[in-house]
Amino acid sequence: MTDTVSVLSVSDMHINSTVALSPPKVNLVEGGTYVATRSQRALWERWTGDLLPKFDAMPGRKVLVFNGDMGELDAKKRTVELVSINKATILELTLETIMPIVDRADAVYVMRGTPAHTGKGAWLEEVIAKDIDAVPTDEGTASWWHMRRKAAGVRFDIAHHASMGHLPWTEKNAANKVAAIIMWRYMIDMEELYPHITLRNHNHRYADSGGNYKTFAICGRAWSTATDYTYRTGKENAPSDIGADAFICKDGKYEHIQHCYPYKPVRKIWANVDF
């Protein structure tokens, strides 16, 4: 009989973005205070008021995975949606945001996200991973591009990036594509056991492969609302899926728990919109 291991995966927090997860007030290193927007305060309430207590209640050893794009640096200089460009502020803000959940975990893993968001080589995630004593890779780096680990006999394959396409019906089918590729790579190319669970993120949209494949693939949710990129690419009617994925693992089996927080506009869509 193996012990229970609970795994919580959160991703795409984009901390330091003015449309993503943030404490209600941020003291800036250069002086002054940033006050979170209404949508940010709503995210914060879900983060602190719902997800953190649910993580507390998970049984057994608790493992926390940050699956990429923890912060927002806007390395390509494409937006003004930033709380600060001061690295000291960004580091302090990121730590202030994540430490309440980090302190609840028995082990923390930090995955590397997109260089456009977290810098070349995902340096922001590497620095944060060292600061919080995250579990290092076999090579000694504090953050991971790709991770394979077992939790109470349940095999996980975890990385940040996956393609979902740009159409609603391709988004919904994306996890099946991920699962099919994973099955091929492990069983045909590598002649290895397949992972029970495959986790990917990056697209801020949720999809899973259901029972269609032996590996259960998930394209996970985010903690960021619509950015200027959202509007620029014609996705103004496709808000991000907000939430996280949890797994209670024991004896090689698992229970999947979705923590989803549907985004609702502050105002009614069709109220007072006459031309």
TIKOL-358232 format. One record per residue (C-alpha): x, y negated, z. Coordinates in steps of 0.05 Angstrom, whole numbers, plus 32768, in hexadecimal, padded with zeros to 4 digits. Last residue first. Layout:
# residues N
XYZ/...
END
This chain:
# residues 275
7DF27BDD7D9E/7DD17C057DD5/7E027C287E04/7DE27C1B7E47/7DE37C637E5F/7DF47C987E2A/7E327CB67E4A/7E1E7CAF7E92/7E567C8C7EB8/7E927CAA7EDC/7E9A7CDE7EA6/7E9A7D267EC0/7ED67D537EBC/7EC87D9A7ED0/7EF17DB07F0C/7F087DF77F03/7F2A7E247F35/7F287E687F13/7F347EA67F3C/7F537EE47F1D/7F537F237F48/7F907F507F40/7FA67F987F3D/7FEC7FB67F44/7FE07FC97F8D/7FCD7F827FA1/7FC97F3F7F7D/7F9B7F047F8B/7FA17ED77F4F/7F937E8C7F4A/7F8B7E5F7F0D/7F877E137F10/7F5A7DD97EFF/7F477DA37ECE/7F337DB07E86/7F477D727E5F/7F127D497E3C/7EFD7D5B7DF5/7ED17D237DDB/7F0B7CF37DD0/7F327D297DAD/7F417D007D6D/7F8D7D037D70/7F977CBB7D86/7F617CC17DBA/7F827CFC7DDD/7FC77CDB7DD4/7FAD7C9F7DFB/7FA37CD07E34/7F637CF37E4A/7F647D127E90/7F9F7D347EB1/7FA27D6D7EE3/7FA57DA67EB0/7F847DE97EA0/7FA27E2A7E88/7FAA7E527E49/7FA17E977E67/7FB47EDC7E4E/7F9D7F1C7E6E/7FCB7F527E53/7FA87F937E41/7F837F6D7E0B/7F3B7F587DFD/7F257F597E46/7F207F0E7E4C/7F547EEC7E20/7F527EA97E45/7F477E617E31/7F4E7E1F7E55/7F647DDD7E37/7F9A7DAD7E50/7FC67DC47E16/80077DD17E3C/7FF57E137E60/80097E5C7E5B/80017E967E8A/80057EDF7E76/7FEA7F127EA7/7FF17F5E7EA9/80347F587E86/80437F8D7E51/80717FC77E60/80AE7FC87E33/80BD7FE07DED/80DD7F9C7DDE/80C27F8F7D98/80857FBC7D98/806A7FBE7DDF/80847F7D7DFB/80837F507DBE/80437F6D7DA1/801C7F687DE2/80347F217DEC/80207F0D7DA6/7FDA7F2A7DAF/7FD17F097DF3/7FE67EC47DD8/7FB67ECB7D9E/7F7E7EE07DCC/7F8E7EA47DF8/7F867E767DBB/7F407E8E7DA8/7F1C7E577DCE/7F4B7E227DB5/7F447E3B7D6D/7EF87E337D73/7EFE7DEC7D8F/7F2F7DD57D59/7F757DB97D64/7FA17DF67D6A/7FAD7E1B7DAC/7FF87E227DAB/801C7E3A7DEA/80517E1A7E17/805B7E1F7E62/80767E647E70/80607E9E7E9C/80607EEA7E92/80437F0B7ED0/80437F557EE4/80157F6B7F1D/80387F9D7F4C/802E7F747F8B/80437F357F64/80747F447F2C/809F7F107F08/80B07EFC7EC1/80C17EB37EB8/80CE7E857E7D/80EB7E3F7E79/80FB7E3F7EC4/81107E0D7EF9/81457E0E7F2F/817E7E257F02/81A97E5C7F1F/81AE7E8C7EE3/81807EBE7F05/814D7E867F0A/81417E5F7F4A/81077E647F7C/80F37E1D7F8D/81197DFA7FC4/80EC7DBC7FC2/81227D8C7FAD/81417DBD7F7C/80FF7DC77F58/80F57D7C7F56/81387D717F34/812B7DA97F01/80E47D907EF4/80FE7D4A7EE5/81377D667EBA/81077D887E89/81447D967E5D/81397D517E41/81037D2D7E68/80C37D427E8C/808D7D2B7E5B/80AE7D2B7E16/80DB7D637E2F/809D7D917E36/80977DBE7E72/80C87DE57E9D/80AB7E157ED0/80B27E0A7F1B/80AA7E467F49/80967E3F7F92/80977E747FC9/80737E79800C/80447E417FF9/801D7E118025/80557DDE8028/80557DDC7FDC/800C7DC87FDC/80157D8A8007/80597D7D7FE6/803E7D757F9F/80257D2D7F9D/80587D0D7FCC/80907D317FA6/80797D187F63/80717CD17F7D/80B67CD07F9C/80D67CEA7F5C/80B07CB97F30/80C07C7E7F5E/810A7C8E7F5D/81097C977F12/80EC7C517F08/80BF7C527ECA/80817C4A7EF5/80377C5B7EF7/80387C6C7EAD/80037C677E77/802C7C387E4B/80337C6D7E15/805F7C8B7DDF/80A47C7E7DFD/80BE7CC37DE7/80D47CD47E2E/808F7CC57E49/80A87CD57E8F/806B7CFC7EA7/80707D317EDD/805F7D7A7EEA/805F7D8A7EA0/806A7DD47EAD/804B7E107ECF/80517DFD7F18/804B7E427F38/80397E4C7F81/80407E8F7FA4/801A7E9D7FE4/80277EDD800B/7FE77EFB8024/7FA17EE0801B/7F8A7E9F7FFA/7F687E70802B/7F9E7E3B802B/7F9B7E3A7FDF/7F517E2C7FE4/7F5E7DF48015/7F907DD57FE3/7F637DDC7FA7/7F257DBB7FC5/7F307D7B7FEB/7F787D6C7FD9/7F777D7B7F8E/7F2D7D6E7F82/7F317D2C7FA7/7F717D1A7F83/7F517D277F3F/7F167CF97F52/7F477CC47F69/7F6B7CC97F26/7F297CC07F01/7F187C827F2B/7F5D7C647F1E/7F977C697F4F/7FB37C2A7F70/7FFD7C1C7F62/801F7BF47F99/80527BBC7F97/809E7BBF7F9A/80D47BDD7F6E/80CF7C1F7F93/80847C207F85/80557C347FBD/80207C617F9F/7FD87C5F7FB5/7F9F7C917FA9/7FD07CCB7FA0/7FD87CDE7F56/7FC27D147F25/7FBE7CFA7EDE/7FA37CBE7EB6/7FD67C8B7ECE/800E7CBC7EC0/80427CC27EF8/80307D0B7F06/80227D2F7EC4/7FFE7D677EE9/80037D957EAE/80027DD57ED6/7FEA7DFB7F13/7FF17E467F1D/7FDE7E667F60/7FF77EAC7F71/7FDE7ED47FAD/80077F117FC2/7FE77F487FEA/80157F7B800A/80207FBF7FEB/800080008000/
END
